Structure formats: structure tokens, C-alpha cells
Amino acid sequence: AALKAQLDDRLFGQHLAKDVVLKAVLGFSNNPSPKKPLMLSLHGWAGTGKNFLSQILAEHVHPAGLRSKFVHLFLATLHFPHHDQVKLYKEQLQNWIRGNVSACPSSVFIFDEMDKMHPGVIDAIKPFLDYYEEVDGVSYRKAIFIFLSNAGGDLINKAALDFWTSGKRREDIQLKDLEHLLSVGVFNNKNSGLWHSSIIDRNLIDYFVPFLPLEHRHVKMCVRAEMTARGYVVDEDIVQAVADEMTYFPKEQKIYSDKGCKTVQAKLDIHEDL
């Protein structure tokens, strides 16, 4: 219930991601003996809430969230930058995960920028994701792995726009409208760390979670939430002004914010001074 309340209060415009993740995480946490670790792959445009959702999830498992020593965040460009070091990265990654899960079975591992990950690196974690009792004496079945990626974002945006164009409600988009599209699109996307990955091949990803592009009204929700978090009285003129400063696409209809809610904080800082 706490997780649901957090998601309701803090994550906007993502009915799909919210439903899928709630089901997945609660089902997983309530299962005394899961058959494999929980593996979620979050996809969508920048600023739509992927990082945010993974933080909320991490806090659900370890209250200190990203500050907990049992929650590990990897950034492809920071931790795995060089193409010629893939072999080394794979070894380091395996050792790191093995060590941390030995110390805490319910460790959480978040891999950001999966679209910038060199193909092959992430396959190093395949043995830990599979249906094994244990690997070399360590059980990984209570661990959670989360991938974040912009890959597939364009497919999701197109699907959302098609819904809009045909006059259907955004909230009627269902997982089945997007999930197959995503898994195939990401598997075949050469600019994705999951390109032809054995992790997809072996169906080890429990859910491909789509994040929809955010509309004007969702950006306003983000602004209000940020003002409230800073202890301000919500001023609708400022909410409107910040939302209007965002750039929207497609060019003609201007429905979706092209940075999601990413620059809301910075834009609010400017209005603060006024």
C-alpha cells in the first residue's frame, strides 16, 4: 500500500508503468521462494519517470533508497565507457554482483543508459538472472535487477500518438499494445545494450515497462509536486508559465513534452527569482 501511495503521489501520466510495477514488485516481495530474481526493463523518452520509478522501488526494498549500500546504480557511460574493455567489465560486474548478493540477498541493481551499453556487457549477468537454485553457492532469487533505457521510446511515442489521433483515451493503452513491440524493437536495436542479448532470448526479463510521453497536463502535475516539495504555495500562474516554457512535439499538434519533466526544477529556479 505504501508503494502504491508513493507512485500515486509522485509519478504522473504513467498508468501502465505504475500498474505493471506494482503487480510485479508486490507479487515478488510476497513470494517466499521466487524461482528467479525480478528483472524489469523500463523504456521511454527522457524525463518520463524511469529513474524516478526505480528510486521509489529501491526505497520500497531498502528505505535509504539510492543511499543504501544494498542498492547499486550503474551508468553505462561512467562505469563501462570503453569498447575494448568489455571482457574486463564483464568480470568486474560478475564479481561485484556476486559479492553484493552474498552480503545481502535482496540487493537491488539498477543499470541506467542501457541504450549506451556496449553490446555483450550485460550478458555477463545472465547466469544470475536465470532459474538456478544457486550459482557457486549463492542464491540470486531475491535480488532485483532494473534496466533503464531510451531504446524503444520512439516506438512508444508513436503508439501513444496513434491512440491520440484515433481519439482513444491515453489511459486505455494497455501493456499488450506495447510489450511485444518493445521486446522485438529493443532486441533488434543496434544502439541498445540489449541488442541480440541472450537475456531477451531466454525470456529472463519479467516485464518490459513502457513509459508514455508526457502531455502538458502531466508537466503541470510535475511543477505542482516540485513546488509542494519545496514548501511553496502552489501558484497556478507559475505552473502554467513553467509548463508553457517546455517544448512540445509533434510540431503541429504540440501534444507531448520532448524532455518530459526533466527541466522542471531548473525552470522553477528561474521563476523563483522573479
ZADREN-919624 format. One line per 10 residues: their letters; for each residue z, x, y of N, C-alpha, C, O. Coordinates in steps of 0.02 Angstrom, whole numbers, plus 50000, padded with zeros to 5 digits. Layout:
A	Z/X/Y/Z/X/Y/Z/X/Y/Z/X/Y  ...
// end
This chain:
AALKAQLDDR	50000/50042/49940/50000/50000/50000/50000/50044/50062/49966/50029/50111  50039/50098/50060/50042/50144/50117/49972/50173/50130/49951/50180/50188  49937/50190/50076/49870/50219/50084/49824/50168/50116/49784/50185/50160  49827/50106/50093/49784/50054/50121/49798/50045/50195/49751/50039/50235  49862/50043/50214/49880/50034/50284/49852/50091/50327/49826/50080/50381  49858/50152/50302/49832/50211/50338/49757/50203/50349/49732/50214/50404  49721/50185/50296/49649/50179/50301/49629/50123/50348/49583/50131/50388  49666/50067/50344/49650/50011/50388/49661/50030/50462/49622/50011/50505  49714/50068/50474/49731/50085/50544/49688/50140/50573/49677/50142/50633  49663/50185/50530/49635/50247/50557/49562/50259/50543/49530/50301/50574
LFGQHLAKDV	49534/50222/50495/49464/50235/50476/49422/50174/50494/49435/50119/50469  49373/50183/50537/49336/50125/50563/49264/50121/50537/49230/50172/50530  49243/50060/50523/49173/50048/50506/49152/50071/50437/49093/50076/50422  49201/50086/50395/49184/50113/50329/49212/50070/50273/49254/50093/50234  49190/50007/50270/49218/49963/50218/49206/49990/50148/49248/49983/50104  49148/50021/50137/49131/50046/50070/49176/50104/50050/49206/50104/49997  49178/50154/50094/49218/50213/50079/49290/50194/50066/49323/50219/50020  49315/50147/50107/49384/50126/50101/49398/50094/50033/49446/50111/49999  49355/50047/50014/49364/50012/49951/49361/50059/49891/49403/50059/49847  49308/50101/49891/49297/50145/49835/49355/50193/49826/49382/50202/49771
VLKAVLGFSN	49376/50223/49882/49427/50274/49879/49495/50244/49860/49533/50273/49821  49510/50186/49888/49573/50152/49869/49576/50140/49794/49625/50157/49761  49523/50110/49768/49521/50095/49696/49529/50160/49656/49570/50164/49610  49488/50209/49675/49487/50271/49637/49555/50306/49637/49581/50326/49585  49584/50312/49697/49645/50351/49704/49705/50315/49673/49746/50346/49639  49709/50249/49686/49766/50213/49658/49761/50210/49582/49811/50218/49546  49700/50199/49557/49690/50199/49484/49710/50266/49454/49742/50268/49401  49691/50319/49488/49705/50386/49463/49780/50402/49466/49809/50428/49419  49811/50385/49524/49884/50401/49531/49926/50361/49482/49979/50383/49461  49903/50300/49466/49944/50258/49421/49931/50272/49347/49965/50243/49304
NPSPKKPLML	49883/50315/49333/49867/50330/49264/49910/50389/49240/49903/50444/49267  49954/50378/49191/49999/50432/49170/49960/50490/49137/49982/50548/49141  49903/50475/49105/49866/50530/49075/49791/50523/49085/49755/50500/49040  49767/50541/49145/49695/50537/49158/49657/50585/49111/49683/50636/49091  49596/50566/49095/49555/50606/49049/49523/50667/49083/49503/50715/49049  49517/50663/49148/49487/50718/49186/49513/50714/49257/49540/50663/49277  49505/50769/49296/49527/50765/49366/49486/50714/49404/49431/50695/49383  49512/50691/49461/49474/50645/49503/49426/50685/49545/49445/50735/49576  49363/50664/49547/49312/50702/49582/49273/50654/49626/49235/50612/49601  49281/50660/49692/49246/50616/49739/49197/50657/49780/49212/50713/49801
SLHGWAGTGK	49138/50630/49792/49090/50663/49835/49075/50618/49894/49045/50565/49886  49096/50639/49955/49089/50598/50015/49027/50619/50054/49017/50677/50069  48985/50569/50069/48921/50584/50102/48911/50544/50165/48931/50486/50168  48881/50574/50215/48865/50537/50275/48857/50583/50335/48873/50643/50332  48833/50554/50388/48820/50589/50450/48884/50618/50480/48939/50597/50460  48878/50665/50526/48936/50695/50559/48976/50641/50597/48947/50594/50625  49041/50649/50598/49084/50606/50639/49096/50536/50612/49121/50493/50647  49078/50525/50549/49086/50457/50521/49153/50449/50485/49171/50393/50466  49191/50504/50476/49258/50497/50447/49271/50532/50381/49322/50520/50349  49225/50574/50358/49234/50606/50293/49295/50652/50293/49338/50648/50248
NFLSQILAEH	49299/50696/50343/49357/50740/50349/49422/50702/50356/49473/50717/50325  49417/50652/50397/49474/50610/50413/49501/50577/50350/49561/50577/50336  49455/50549/50311/49475/50515/50249/49506/50565/50201/49555/50550/50168  49477/50625/50196/49506/50673/50148/49576/50695/50170/49618/50710/50128  49587/50698/50236/49655/50714/50260/49705/50659/50241/49760/50673/50218  49685/50597/50252/49728/50540/50235/49744/50541/50160/49801/50527/50139  49693/50557/50120/49702/50562/50048/49751/50617/50029/49796/50608/49988  49740/50675/50060/49784/50732/50046/49856/50714/50062/49902/50731/50025  49866/50679/50119/49934/50660/50140/49964/50610/50091/50025/50607/50081  49921/50570/50060/49945/50521/50011/49976/50558/49951/50026/50535/49923
VHPAGLRSKF	49945/50614/49932/49969/50651/49873/50024/50700/49892/50075/50706/49858  50015/50735/49948/50063/50784/49973/50076/50769/50047/50033/50781/50089  50135/50742/50063/50147/50717/50131/50130/50767/50187/50113/50745/50242  50134/50832/50174/50117/50880/50228/50041/50884/50239/50018/50918/50284  50003/50850/50196/49930/50850/50204/49900/50919/50203/49916/50959/50159  49856/50934/50251/49821/50998/50251/49869/51057/50261/49851/51114/50248  49930/51042/50284/49978/51097/50292/50015/51112/50227/50049/51163/50221  50007/51069/50178/50040/51080/50114/50008/51139/50077/49948/51150/50082  50050/51178/50041/50020/51234/50005/49986/51211/49941/49959/51252/49903  49988/51146/49928/49953/51120/49869/49887/51085/49887/49854/51056/49844
VHLFLATLHF	49869/51089/49951/49806/51060/49974/49763/51118/50000/49785/51156/50043  49703/51124/49973/49661/51182/49988/49594/51160/50017/49558/51120/49987  49578/51188/50075/49515/51169/50108/49468/51229/50107/49486/51283/50132  49409/51220/50080/49358/51273/50080/49301/51252/50126/49275/51196/50121  49280/51298/50170/49222/51285/50212/49166/51330/50188/49174/51391/50185  49110/51301/50170/49056/51341/50141/49037/51400/50185/49030/51456/50159  49030/51389/50250/49005/51443/50293/49058/51497/50305/49042/51554/50321  49122/51478/50297/49176/51526/50308/49194/51563/50244/49201/51624/50244  49202/51526/50190/49227/51556/50128/49172/51582/50081/49185/51626/50040  49112/51554/50087/49058/51575/50042/48995/51590/50081/48942/51561/50067
PHHDQVKLYK	48998/51635/50130/48941/51641/50176/48879/51677/50148/48823/51661/50167  48889/51726/50103/48832/51771/50087/48797/51754/50022/48828/51745/49970  48732/51749/50027/48692/51729/49971/48699/51777/49912/48698/51757/49854  48705/51842/49928/48705/51892/49874/48774/51901/49842/48783/51943/49798  48823/51861/49864/48891/51868/49836/48909/51810/49790/48968/51802/49772  48860/51771/49770/48875/51709/49732/48918/51723/49670/48965/51686/49656  48901/51777/49634/48938/51793/49573/49012/51804/49588/49056/51780/49552  49025/51843/49641/49094/51857/49662/49130/51793/49682/49187/51782/49662  49097/51751/49722/49128/51688/49744/49149/51646/49684/49202/51615/49684  49105/51644/49634/49120/51602/49576/49184/51626/49541/49226/51586/49522
EQLQNWIRGN	49190/51691/49535/49251/51719/49503/49312/51704/49546/49364/51682/49521  49306/51716/49611/49363/51705/49656/49386/51632/49654/49445/51617/49651  49336/51588/49655/49350/51517/49656/49387/51496/49592/49435/51458/49595  49363/51521/49535/49396/51503/49472/49468/51529/49470/49513/51493/49449  49477/51590/49493/49545/51619/49492/49591/51580/49538/49649/51567/49521  49565/51562/49596/49605/51526/49646/49627/51458/49620/49685/51438/49625  49578/51422/49591/49594/51355/49566/49642/51359/49507/49689/51321/49502  49628/51406/49462/49672/51414/49403/49743/51429/49426/49791/51398/49401  49751/51475/49472/49817/51495/49496/49854/51436/49529/49913/51426/49518  49817/51398/49569/49850/51344/49606/49867/51284/49563/49919/51252/49573
VSACPSSVFI	49824/51269/49515/49840/51213/49471/49896/51231/49423/49935/51188/49402  49900/51296/49405/49957/51318/49364/50022/51306/49402/50072/51286/49374  50020/51319/49468/50080/51311/49510/50095/51238/49524/50153/51218/49527  50042/51197/49532/50051/51126/49548/49993/51086/49517/49937/51088/49543  50008/51049/49463/49955/51013/49428/49917/50963/49473/49858/50951/49462  49952/50935/49523/49917/50885/49565/49890/50916/49630/49892/50886/49683  49865/50977/49624/49834/51010/49682/49773/50971/49705/49740/50937/49665  49759/50975/49770/49700/50942/49798/49654/50997/49826/49677/51040/49864  49590/50995/49808/49542/51043/49832/49486/51007/49870/49453/50963/49843  49477/51027/49932/49426/50995/49974/49372/51046/49991/49387/51100/50018
FDEMDKMHPG	49310/51030/49975/49254/51075/49990/49212/51044/50045/49176/50995/50033  49216/51072/50104/49179/51045/50161/49112/51082/50167/49105/51138/50142  49065/51051/50201/48998/51080/50212/48961/51093/50146/48928/51145/50138  48968/51047/50099/48934/51057/50035/48859/51066/50044/48825/51097/50003  48832/51039/50099/48761/51046/50111/48743/51118/50131/48684/51136/50132  48794/51159/50148/48780/51229/50166/48802/51277/50111/48799/51338/50119  48825/51250/50055/48848/51291/50000/48788/51320/49962/48740/51284/49949  48790/51384/49946/48734/51413/49908/48732/51382/49839/48783/51379/49804  48673/51358/49817/48668/51327/49751/48697/51374/49698/48686/51435/49700  48735/51345/49652/48763/51386/49598/48837/51399/49607/48874/51402/49558
VIDAIKPFLD	48860/51408/49669/48931/51424/49681/48976/51371/49650/49024/51386/49614  48960/51309/49666/49006/51255/49647/49007/51243/49572/49054/51214/49546  48954/51265/49537/48954/51257/49464/49010/51297/49431/49028/51284/49373  49038/51344/49468/49095/51382/49442/49154/51337/49425/49194/51354/49382  49159/51280/49459/49219/51238/49446/49206/51187/49392/49251/51147/49375  49146/51187/49363/49130/51136/49313/49180/51133/49255/49200/51079/49235  49200/51191/49227/49247/51187/49170/49312/51150/49188/49343/51119/49145  49332/51153/49251/49395/51121/49271/49386/51046/49280/49435/51008/49278  49324/51024/49289/49312/50953/49304/49299/50913/49241/49301/50851/49241  49287/50948/49187/49264/50914/49126/49322/50882/49087/49380/50889/49104
YYEEVDGVSY	49302/50848/49032/49351/50811/48992/49387/50856/48942/49383/50844/48882  49421/50908/48966/49457/50952/48920/49532/50938/48926/49558/50924/48980  49567/50943/48868/49640/50938/48869/49666/50990/48917/49703/50976/48964  49646/51053/48903/49663/51107/48948/49613/51163/48940/49576/51166/48891  49611/51208/48989/49567/51265/48987/49612/51326/48992/49648/51335/49042  49611/51369/48941/49655/51427/48939/49728/51409/48955/49761/51444/48993  49751/51355/48925/49822/51338/48932/49841/51301/48995/49899/51284/49005  49792/51286/49038/49807/51249/49099/49771/51182/49097/49712/51178/49080  49808/51127/49113/49775/51062/49116/49757/51046/49189/49799/51053/49234  49696/51025/49199/49671/51011/49267/49668/50936/49280/49643/50915/49333
RKAIFIFLSN	49692/50896/49233/49679/50824/49235/49714/50787/49291/49696/50729/49306  49763/50818/49322/49799/50784/49376/49774/50806/49445/49797/50781/49496  49727/50853/49445/49703/50880/49509/49651/50833/49540/49621/50792/49506  49641/50841/49606/49591/50801/49641/49543/50848/49676/49564/50894/49711  49478/50837/49666/49426/50877/49699/49385/50831/49744/49364/50777/49723  49375/50853/49806/49337/50812/49853/49282/50855/49884/49295/50908/49911  49221/50831/49880/49164/50864/49913/49147/50825/49976/49146/50764/49975  49132/50861/50030/49109/50828/50092/49040/50854/50108/49028/50915/50104  48995/50810/50126/48927/50833/50137/48888/50787/50183/48895/50726/50181  48846/50818/50225/48800/50778/50266/48739/50759/50224/48700/50715/50243
AGGDLINKAA	48730/50793/50167/48672/50779/50124/48673/50705/50104/48726/50678/50086  48616/50674/50108/48613/50603/50091/48626/50559/50151/48617/50498/50148  48648/50589/50206/48663/50550/50266/48603/50511/50291/48609/50454/50312  48545/50543/50289/48484/50509/50313/48466/50450/50269/48442/50399/50294  48478/50457/50203/48465/50401/50157/48511/50342/50173/48490/50284/50172  48574/50358/50187/48623/50306/50202/48605/50272/50268/48607/50210/50273  48587/50313/50318/48569/50284/50383/48509/50237/50377/48507/50184/50408  48461/50258/50337/48401/50217/50328/48420/50150/50295/48397/50097/50316  48462/50154/50244/48482/50093/50209/48520/50046/50257/48509/49986/50256  48563/50075/50298/48602/50034/50346/48555/50001/50396/48562/49943/50413
LDFWTSGKRR	48506/50040/50419/48458/50013/50468/48416/49957/50437/48401/49907/50470  48397/49967/50374/48358/49915/50339/48398/49849/50336/48371/49795/50347  48462/49856/50321/48505/49796/50320/48506/49763/50388/48498/49702/50394  48516/49804/50440/48519/49778/50508/48454/49743/50527/48455/49688/50554  48399/49776/50511/48333/49749/50529/48320/49682/50495/48290/49637/50524  48343/49677/50432/48330/49614/50396/48385/49562/50410/48390/49512/50375  48427/49576/50461/48476/49526/50482/48535/49516/50437/48570/49466/50442  48547/49566/50392/48606/49559/50348/48666/49592/50380/48659/49637/50422  48726/49570/50360/48787/49599/50388/48799/49668/50357/48791/49679/50297  48820/49713/50401/48838/49780/50378/48889/49777/50321/48884/49813/50272
EDIQLKDLEH	48938/49732/50329/48992/49727/50279/48967/49702/50211/49004/49704/50161  48904/49679/50208/48877/49657/50144/48844/49713/50105/48823/49704/50047  48838/49772/50136/48810/49829/50099/48860/49846/50044/48919/49853/50057  48834/49853/49983/48879/49867/49927/48864/49937/49899/48812/49967/49912  48912/49961/49860/48905/50027/49832/48841/50032/49791/48806/50083/49793  48825/49979/49754/48765/49983/49712/48701/49989/49752/48649/50011/49726  48704/49970/49817/48644/49978/49859/48631/50052/49875/48576/50070/49894  48683/50093/49867/48677/50162/49891/48691/50215/49839/48667/50272/49845  48731/50198/49787/48757/50251/49745/48703/50289/49706/48704/50351/49704  48656/50253/49677/48604/50285/49638/48560/50328/49683/48545/50386/49669
LLSVGVFNNK	48542/50298/49739/48503/50331/49791/48534/50399/49809/48499/50449/49815  48600/50399/49817/48636/50459/49838/48636/50512/49783/48620/50570/49796  48654/50492/49722/48661/50543/49670/48594/50576/49657/48591/50637/49648  48540/50538/49656/48474/50567/49646/48453/50609/49706/48427/50664/49699  48464/50581/49766/48445/50616/49827/48479/50683/49834/48449/50732/49854  48543/50685/49818/48583/50745/49827/48565/50797/49773/48561/50857/49786  48555/50772/49712/48538/50816/49656/48471/50852/49671/48462/50910/49653  48425/50815/49703/48359/50843/49715/48350/50873/49784/48295/50893/49803  48405/50877/49822/48402/50903/49890/48414/50978/49889/48469/51001/49874  48361/51017/49904/48368/51090/49901/48419/51117/49951/48445/51172/49942
NSGLWHSSII	48433/51078/50004/48482/51101/50053/48551/51075/50038/48591/51065/50083  48567/51066/49974/48632/51039/49957/48663/51085/49906/48629/51110/49861  48728/51096/49913/48763/51138/49864/48763/51108/49794/48780/51140/49745  48742/51044/49790/48740/51010/49726/48669/51008/49697/48656/50972/49649  48624/51048/49727/48555/51047/49703/48553/51066/49629/48575/51120/49610  48526/51021/49589/48520/51031/49516/48585/51054/49484/48585/51094/49438  48640/51029/49510/48705/51052/49486/48723/51020/49419/48711/50961/49408  48753/51061/49376/48774/51035/49310/48831/50984/49319/48845/50944/49275  48863/50987/49378/48918/50939/49391/48890/50868/49394/48922/50820/49371  48831/50861/49424/48799/50795/49427/48768/50779/49359/48774/50723/49334
DRNLIDYFVP	48736/50829/49330/48704/50821/49265/48752/50793/49213/48734/50749/49174  48812/50818/49213/48862/50798/49163/48901/50737/49186/48950/50717/49154  48880/50706/49242/48914/50646/49268/48988/50658/49280/49030/50615/49264  49006/50715/49309/49077/50730/49320/49102/50704/49387/49162/50702/49399  49055/50684/49431/49077/50655/49494/49093/50581/49482/49049/50542/49461  49155/50562/49494/49176/50493/49480/49143/50444/49528/49120/50391/49508  49141/50463/49592/49110/50419/49641/49072/50458/49694/49097/50507/49721  49012/50435/49709/48977/50456/49769/48996/50406/49823/48981/50346/49816  49029/50429/49875/49056/50384/49925/49015/50387/49989/49016/50438/50024  48980/50333/50006/48938/50333/50066/48976/50315/50129/49014/50267/50130
FLPLEHRHVK	48965/50354/50182/48993/50339/50248/48935/50315/50292/48886/50351/50302  48942/50254/50318/48888/50224/50357/48889/50251/50429/48941/50272/50454  48831/50251/50462/48830/50272/50532/48870/50223/50573/48872/50163/50557  48903/50246/50626/48947/50204/50665/48912/50170/50724/48872/50201/50759  48927/50107/50733/48898/50068/50789/48943/50076/50850/48999/50101/50847  48916/50053/50906/48951/50052/50970/49023/50026/50963/49070/50056/50989  49030/49969/50928/49097/49938/50921/49146/49983/50883/49206/49982/50896  49120/50023/50836/49165/50067/50798/49186/50126/50841/49243/50149/50838  49140/50150/50883/49158/50205/50928/49215/50181/50974/49261/50219/50988  49210/50119/50997/49262/50093/51041/49329/50090/51004/49382/50103/51033
MCVRAEMTAR	49327/50074/50939/49389/50074/50900/49419/50144/50897/49480/50153/50903  49375/50193/50889/49399/50263/50888/49432/50282/50954/49484/50315/50955  49401/50261/51009/49429/50278/51075/49497/50245/51084/49545/50277/51107  49502/50182/51065/49567/50147/51071/49621/50182/51029/49677/50192/51051  49602/50200/50968/49651/50232/50923/49673/50299/50953/49732/50317/50949  49626/50336/50982/49642/50401/51011/49688/50392/51072/49735/50430/51082  49674/50341/51113/49717/50328/51172/49788/50310/51149/49837/50334/51178  49792/50268/51099/49857/50247/51072/49894/50308/51045/49954/50316/51057  49858/50351/51008/49889/50411/50979/49917/50456/51034/49966/50491/51023  49884/50456/51093/49908/50498/51148/49962/50463/51189/49987/50491/51237
GYVVDEDIVQ	49979/50402/51169/50031/50366/51204/50009/50334/51270/50050/50318/51312  49942/50325/51277/49917/50291/51338/49916/50216/51328/49918/50191/51272  49914/50181/51384/49898/50110/51381/49822/50107/51373/49785/50143/51406  49798/50065/51328/49726/50061/51316/49692/50027/51375/49706/49969/51391  49648/50064/51408/49612/50038/51465/49539/50025/51443/49502/50071/51429  49521/49961/51441/49455/49943/51413/49397/49972/51454/49343/49983/51427  49408/49984/51519/49355/50015/51559/49340/50085/51535/49282/50106/51530  49394/50121/51519/49384/50189/51494/49354/50187/51424/49311/50227/51407  49377/50140/51383/49350/50133/51315/49274/50124/51319/49236/50157/51284  49254/50079/51363/49183/50064/51372/49146/50126/51398/49092/50143/51374
AVADEMTYFP	49175/50159/51447/49143/50218/51477/49132/50273/51426/49078/50303/51423  49183/50287/51386/49176/50340/51335/49122/50320/51284/49080/50361/51265  49125/50258/51261/49076/50235/51211/49004/50239/51240/48957/50255/51204  48998/50223/51304/48931/50224/51335/48903/50294/51343/48843/50304/51347  48948/50344/51345/48925/50413/51353/48897/50442/51289/48863/50493/51291  48910/50410/51233/48882/50434/51170/48807/50423/51170/48781/50381/51207  48772/50461/51127/48700/50448/51119/48690/50409/51054/48723/50422/51004  48643/50363/51057/48633/50318/51001/48562/50321/50974/48515/50339/51011  48553/50305/50911/48487/50304/50880/48479/50239/50841/48530/50207/50829  48419/50218/50819/48353/50243/50838/48341/50234/50913/48375/50195/50946
KEQKIYSDKG	48291/50270/50939/48279/50271/51011/48273/50202/51042/48302/50189/51096  48237/50157/51009/48226/50090/51039/48290/50048/51036/48314/50025/51088  48316/50039/50975/48371/49991/50968/48440/50019/50989/48485/49982/51008  48447/50086/50984/48511/50118/51002/48571/50083/50968/48615/50058/51001  48571/50084/50902/48624/50049/50865/48681/50096/50845/48740/50078/50850  48662/50155/50821/48711/50199/50791/48725/50262/50832/48679/50292/50859  48788/50281/50837/48807/50342/50873/48786/50402/50832/48801/50407/50773  48750/50449/50864/48725/50504/50822/48777/50558/50808/48765/50604/50768  48835/50554/50840/48889/50600/50821/48949/50561/50793/49003/50589/50787  48938/50498/50777/48994/50458/50754/49048/50457/50807/49034/50442/50865
CKTVQAKLDI	49109/50474/50787/49165/50477/50835/49184/50549/50851/49238/50562/50877  49140/50596/50834/49159/50666/50838/49181/50689/50907/49228/50728/50912  49147/50668/50960/49162/50695/51026/49209/50651/51067/49220/50663/51127  49237/50600/51035/49280/50552/51071/49338/50589/51106/49353/50575/51164  49370/50635/51071/49428/50669/51100/49409/50707/51164/49443/50703/51215  49355/50745/51160/49334/50785/51217/49315/50740/51276/49332/50755/51333  49280/50686/51261/49258/50641/51315/49318/50607/51348/49319/50594/51408  49369/50594/51307/49429/50562/51334/49466/50611/51380/49495/50590/51431  49465/50674/51362/49497/50725/51404/49469/50724/51475/49506/50729/51524  49403/50716/51480/49370/50715/51546/49393/50655/51585/49409/50660/51645
HEDL	49396/50597/51552/49416/50535/51587/49489/50537/51607/49510/50506/51656  49527/50575/51569/49598/50583/51583/49608/50611/51653/49651/50588/51691  49566/50661/51670/49573/50694/51735/49556/50646/51792/49584/50650/51847  49509/50601/51779/49489/50554/51832/49548/50506/51845/49543/50462/51887
// end
